[in-house]
Amino acid sequence: MDDNKQNMQSRKWWKEAVVYQIYPRSFKDSNNDGIGDLRGIISKLDYLKELGINVVWLSPVYKSPNDDNGYDVSDYFDIMDEFGTLEDWQELIDGLHKRDIRLIMDLVVNHTSDEHQWFIESKSSVDNPYRDYYFWSDGKNNMEPNNWSSAFGGPAWKYDENTKQYYLHIFSKKQVDLRWDNPNVRKDIYQMMKWWLDKGVDGFRMDVINYISKEESLPDVETDQPGYHWGGKYFVNGPLLHEYLQEMNSEVLSKYDIMTVGETPNVTLEDAKLFADESRKELNMVFQFEHMDIDVGAGNKWETVSWTLPELKRIITKWQTDLVNGWNSIFFGSHDAPRIVSRFGDDGLYRVESAKMLATLLLTLKGTPYIYQGDEIGMTNVQFPVIDDYRDIEILNMYREAVFEKKLPVEQVMQAIYQKGRDNARTPLQWDDSIHGGFTKGVPWINVNPNYKAINVEKALENPDSIFHYYKKLIKLRKEYPAFVYGDYELFDADNEHIFAYKRSMGEESYFVVLNFSSGNVSYSLPDCLSINELLTGNYQLSDKDNKNNLKLNPYEARVYRLY
């Protein structure tokens, strides 16, 4: 049985979904305190409905001291004061469901905040019942228990004066790693998940879920180099990870008709097959980052290298064709990544054209597509002049380490932030051309991108040729033609440095997508095996004289054809 027949036989709503990610802090502020909130989202539900998406992924709204913008949860059963109340949340999910839009929540269970009650109990004494909810250890030679580094710089351990031991934090020192090998931890997490699902939540995006299993002995990273080193080999896809996920599926996930997607950094194709194979009963799909790391240098994300289209095509094609018995998530932007038009397109002269071209790629690939807020209007990276304008803990820690410890030039460090900083995606959504882009009448928690007068929702809605309306058209196309969801994928001209061309086919239906990834005019000869029937959509107006066999493509042009 070919793949698309099998997929059609196992049709699921989450396979046919188009997901819109909301980063609540930056979406819409309703009370003018400068921080986006739940009531702000509620006020814009009709906007989401008009776009045509049918699932919202809500980044964390749980109670949190906000060391890492909500990814440090202090109470899983309550809402962050800045965002509103549980009553507001209930109104939000009811409003979404009324519009036939489902809601998935962020599940942050690799760690809690150090202000979570479990950790407060845990650090109170060495014999507290919650002590082994976290990783506690004696130091070695007046140093940390091992030489692991935190993802945000510095050691992955912090000393507690009260109990004279260190605790483990793979991320910020206020994000304390949970011991999943403790069955009580898992039991409490499962109860919490059921609590939200019983309230009507339609699924979870699971934050760094492949970090939850640590190698028991927590060994040092073997190296001759002094200092702290990334210990990922001892906790990324750790020894009991799949056992825990299968238990979670058995205890919780299998009892509801929901969608699950795991954030799984460093995951390989072979790993993903284990997570997403339906027969293994773990997750529906994962976020893999191979294409998102295409411009990352050997050292770390801040060392940017040039990427090539053939390499991007190779990565995408591998995941499109080789994820057997699994399901893809398709994304190019998120709260953790630069703006897609700045990274993969041209955010200057061809901003509109390249944003539409990238939308065409996103919405014609096999899998479940995710749109990050603001990408539907072509929002761009930002270049704030000074470090004090930035808010992200990762950016601030990197700057401190690079400038003050490594003595790198400020200009060099700021350039890296302009290209890769997470705050590029976190500037407020630009609603109109009023002060602060209509996001707030107060002082925004982070400055609005200065280009808001030219790039905003109001302008996009008024212009029938806008990026927004093009996204809307593509979403509608995807719903009308199941081949774009379930169909086979076939790449053409893998080595072409300017053109990304592929076929999607299912049964008697087949379609051809051709994308110009360059700022120049490019000629492309149609493969002999293909015969064009009609143009379904594109981001330029085509003349009647267009040759169907030798295509003349404008800068960043995208076309989707139906084939004979």
N, C-alpha and C positions, 0 to 999 in steps of 0.2 A: 504493500500500500504506500503510495507516495505521501510526502509529508503534509501537503496541503489538504488532502482528503482526510488524513488522520486528524489534523487540526480542526477541520470543519466538523468532524464527528465529535470532537471534544470542545465545542464552542462554549466559551465562558464570557460573562459580561466584562470581566477585567481584561480579557484579551482584546475586546473591541472598544475599550475605554480610551478616551483622550484625557490625560491628567493635567491639571493646572496646579502648580505649586505656589502656595501663598506663604510668604515670610511676613508674619503678622506685624512685626515691629515697623515694617516699612511699607505696608499696604495702604492703609487709610486711618487717619487719626480722627476720632469722633468728638473728643472732648478738649482738644487743643492743648494737651499737655506735651505735644511734640512726639508722642509715641503712638504708632498704629495700634489698633485694638479690635476686639471682636465686634463691637457695634459699628466700627468703620467698615469691616468686612460685610456685615449685614446690609449696610447701606448700598453696597455695590453688587448684590447678588444678581440683579437683572443684567448687569454688565457681563458677568460670567455666563449667564444663560444666553445672551446674545452671541457671545463668541462661539458657543456650541460645545464647550467642554462638558464632560459628564461625571468627572471625578475631581474633587479638590483634595490635594495633599496639604495639610496644615502643619507647618513647622511648629516646634513645641510651644504650647501655651500653658503648661503646668506651672505651678508655683516654683519660683526659682530666684536666687540672688543675682542671676544674670552675669555670672563671670564669663560664660561663653554663650551669651544670648539665648538662654533657655535650655541649652543642652547640658545643663547642670541642675537637675530636678531636686527640689527639696520636699515636694509633696506631690505624689502621683495622682492624688484624688481631689485636687483643687486647682484653680486657675490663678495665674499670676495677677497680682493686684493691678498692674499697669494695663493688662489686657481686658479686665472685666471680672465677671462672676460666672459661676456654673449656670445661673439662669440665662445669662447672655449666650453662653455656649449652647445651651439647649435651644434657644431661639435661632441660633445660627444653623445647627444641624436640621432643625425643623424647616427652616427657610430653604435650605439646600434640597432637602428631600421633596419639598413641595414643588421644586423646579426640576425634579428628576436628576438631581446632581448628588452623587454619593460623597461621603467624607472619609478619608483615611487620616489617621493621626500618626504623628511621629512617636515611635517607641524607643526610649532611651534607657537601655537596661544593661549596658556594659558597665556603667558607673552611675553613681548618684552625686548630688552635691554634698559637700562636707557639712552643709546645714540640714541635711535630711535627718529625721529622727533616728533612723537606724545607725547612722554614723555618730550622732551625738551620744547614743548609748554605747556604741562600739568603742569609742575613745575614752569613755568614762573610767574604765578599769580593765585590766587584762582578763578578768574572770566574768565580765558581763556577758549575758547570753547572746548579745549581738556582736561580740568581738570577732567571731569567725564569719561574719557577713562580708568582711573585707580582708585584704592581704596585709597582715602585720608581720614584721620581722625585725630581729636584732640587726644591728649594723655589723660590718666587718672592718677591723683595723681602723676604728673611728671614722668609717666612711659608710656610705649607703650599702644595703644588702647586696646589690649587684650594680653593674655599670650601665644599666639601661638609661636611655634618654627619653624625655617626654616628647610628644609630637609637637609641642609648642616651645621646645628649647629647654635646656637645663636638665637636671636629673629627674627620673620618674619616681623618686621617693621623697617623702617629707618626714622630718623628725617631729615626733610628738613629745614635748617636754614632760607631760603628765605621766605617761606610761613608759617613757624611755624606749620606745620602739619607733620604727619607720612604717609609714603606710604607702601603698602603691597607687600611683596616678599616671596612667599612660598619657593623659591629656593634661589639663591645668591642675595645679595643686588643690584646687577646690572641686575637682571631678575625681572622686575616689572609686577605684575599680572594685566591683562586686565579685565575690567568690562564688561562681556558679557551681563549683563542686560541692557546695553546701546545699543539701536538698531543701532546707528551709527557705533559702534565698529563692530558689526556683519556684517553690510553692507560693510564696508571697507575690512574686512577679506574675505568676499565672492567675492568681486571684484578682490582681489589679487589672490585667488584660480583660478578664471576663466582665469586670465591673464596667469598663468602657464599652465593650461589645454589647452588653445588655442594655446600655443606654442608646444603642443604635449606630455606633461607629461601624463603618463598612470595611475596615481593614487597617493595616499598619505598614508604615515605612519604618524599617528597623535600623536604627543608627549603629554603625560599625558592629554589626551583629556577629561578624566573623572574628571578633576579638574576645569573645566571652570565655573561651576555654584557654587557660594558661598551662604551660608545662609545669608540673607539680614542683620541681626543684628550683624553678626561677633562676636558671644558670646565667653566669656572665656571658656577654657577647665576647667570643674569642677574637682578640685583636692585639697587636703590638702597640697600637696608638693609645695614648692616655685620654682621659676625659670620658664623656658619656656617649653611648652609641645605641642606635635603634635596635631594640630587641625583638623585632617582629617575628623572627624565625621561631620564637618560643611562645607566641600567642596569636599570630595571624593564622587562621584555620587550624586552631589548636587541636590537641589529641581527642577531646570528647565533644567537639563542636557539633558534629552531625547527630550524635546521641542526644544532645540537649535539644536540638531543633526537632528531632523526631518525637521526643517526649512532649515538647511544646505543641506540636501539631496534634498529637494524640490527646493531650489534656485540654487543649483550648481550641486551636485553629480549625480542626476538623468538625467542630460542633456548630460552626457558623458558615454562612455563604459570604465569604469575605475575600479581600484582595491582600496579598502580602508581597512586599518587595524588600529585600535585604540590601543594605549598603555594605558592600564587601570590597574594601580596598585591597589591591594586590591580588585579586582573584584571577585565576587562569581559566581558560575555556574548560579544561578538564574539571577544575573545581566547580565551576558553574553548573556543569552537568549533574553534579552530586546535589547541589542545592535545589535545582529547578526541575529535575526529572519527576514527573507527576507520580510515578510509581513508588518513589522513595518517601513521599509524604513529608516534605519539609516546607519549602516556600514556593510561591508561584513564579517568582523571578528575582533576579538580583540586579543591582547597579554594578556594572563592571567599569573600570576606568582606563582600559588600555588606550582607547582613542583620546581620552581626556589627558593622558600623560604624553601625548605625541610630541609636545614641545618642551618637555621636562628634561633638563640635562642630567648627567650622571650623578651629580651631587645631591641636589634637592630641587623642589618645585620652583625655587627662586632663580635657578640657573636655566634660563630659557634658551632653547636651541630652535633653529628653523625647522619647520615641518614641510613635508612634501605631499602633494595630492596622491601619488601612487601608494605612499605608505598609509595614508588615511583610508584609501579604498581597500587596501589589503586587510587592515584591521576590521573595518566594517563588514567586509565580505566574509571573513572568517567567522565572525559571530552570526551573520545572517544565514550561513549555510551549514555550519558545523555544530551548532547547539542542538544536538539530536535529543528528542524527547523533552526538551526544555522550552522556555519562552524568554524572549528578549525584552528588556526595557530599553527604549530609545530616548536618549537625551543628549543635549550639547550644552546646556546651561543649568545652573542651580545656585543656591545660596552660597556655595563653597567655590564657585568658579567665576572667571571673568565673563563679561557679556559676550554672547556668541557672535554678534555681528562685529565686535572689536577683535575677537580672537580668530575666527574662521572666515570672516568676510572683510568688508571695507567700511569702516564707520565714518568715512569722510564723504568723498564725491559720490560713491555708489552705495551709501548706507541703505537706502530703500530697496534697491535692486538686490543687493547681496543678502539683506535680511529676508526678503521673499524667497530667494534661492535656497537659503538654509532652511527655511520653513518647508519648502518643497521636499528637501531631503528628509527632514524629521518626520514628515507626515506621509511619506510613501514607502517607508521601510517596514519590514516585518517585525511585529512586536507591539508593545504598548508605548506610545509616545508621551513624553512629559514636557510641558511648556512651563518655563519659569516666568513668574510675574514680570511684566515689562518687556519681555522679548516680543510679545505680540504687537508692540508699537515701535520696536527697534531701538530700545534704550541702549546706551553705550557705556563703556568704561568711563571712569572719572579720573581726573588728575588734580587732586587737591594740592595746593602749593607747599603745605607744611605737615609734618607728622601729627601735630596736634589736632588736625582735622579728621584723623582716622580713629576708629573705635574698636576694630577687631583685635582680640587678644593675640592672635597669631601674627598679625602685622606688627603690633607694638613690641612683642617679644623679639621678633626677628630684627626689627630696627635697632632695638637696644643692644642686642648681641652683635649685630653687624657693624654698627657705628661706634659703640663705646668699648666693645671688647676686641673686635677684629680690626678696628680702625679703618674700615672701608669708607670711601668717599660718599658723602650724603647723597650727591647727585646719582651715583650708581645704585644706591639702595632704593631711592625714591623711584627710579626707573623700573626696578624689579617690582615694586609695589603697584605702579601704574599698570604693569602688564598682568600680574598674577594675584594681586591682593583680593581677598574675599569681599572687602567693602565695595568693590566695583559692582557687585550684584545686590548690595544692601542699601544703596541710596534709595530714598523714598520713591514710590511709584509716582510718575508725573501725570496728574489728572487734567490739569489745564494750565493756562499761562499766568494765573494769579500768583501772588507771593507764595514761595515754597512749593510751587507746582500744584497748588490745591490740596496738598497732602495734609497740611495743618495750618491753622492761623497762629499757632504758638511758635516756639523755637524747636525745630526738628532735632531729634536725638543725634542725627548725623545730617550733614548738609545735603541739600538736593543738588543733583547734577546741574551746573549752570545752563545747560542747553534745554532746560524744561520749556522755555517759551516757544521753541521750534518743535520739540518732540513731546507730545502729550496726548492723552486719551481723547480729549475733546476734539482736537484737530483730526485725530485718526478716525473718529466716528463720523465726522462731517465729510470726510474725503472718501468717496467710493473706491478710489484707487489706492487706498492706504495699505500699509502692512497689516493692520488689524483685519481689514476686510478680505485680504488675501488669505490670512490664517483661517478666517471663518469659512471661506470657500473651500480650502483644502480639507478642513475638518468635515465639512458636508460631503465632499468627494469621498473621503475615507469611509464614511458611514454608508454611502450608496454603493460602493464597490468593494465587496469583501476580499477581493484579490489583494488589495493593499494591506489588509490585516493578515490574512492567512496564506496568501499565494507564495509560490516558489520565487526565489530571487536568482537572477543570473547577471553577472558582471560582464561588461564588454570593454575592451581596450584598457586593460589593467595598467599599462605603462604610460598612458596618455597623461601628460603633466598638467593639462588644463581642463579636461573633460571628465566628468563622472557620469557614466552611462550604464543603465541597468534595466532589466526586464522584470516585471512582476506578472506572474501567470497562475491561473487556477482554472482547471477544466478547459472550457472553450474560450475563456476570456484571457487576454494578455495585453499588457500595457508597457510603454517604453518611457523611461524618465531620462532626460539628458540635462546636465547641469554644467554651466561654464563657471569654473572656480577662478577665473582670471579677470583682470581689469581691461583686457583687450578684446577685440573682435576675433572670433575663432571659427574656422570652418570645420565641420565634422561630417564625414561620410557615413551614412547609415550602413550598418552591417548588412550583407547581402541576404541574410536569413530573415530579415525583418521587412515588413511592408506596412506603412502608416495608413491608418484609416482616417482618424480625425484627431484634432487637438482638443484635449479635455480642458486644460488650463495652462497658463504660463504667466510670467511676470512682465512681458512686453506685449504690445499690440503687434500682431503679425500681418504682413502684407499678403495679398492674394498671390503675389509672385514668388512666395517662398518655395524653394525647391525641396520636395519631400525626401529626396535621396542625398542631397548635399546641403546640410543645414548651415546657415550663416547665423552664428550666435553672437549676440551683443554682450557687452561686459556683464558678468554675473547673471546671465540669462538662464531661466529654467523653463522647461517645457515638459508636459505630460501628455503622451499620445495614447490613443487606443489603437491597437494593431489589428490587422486582418487575420 
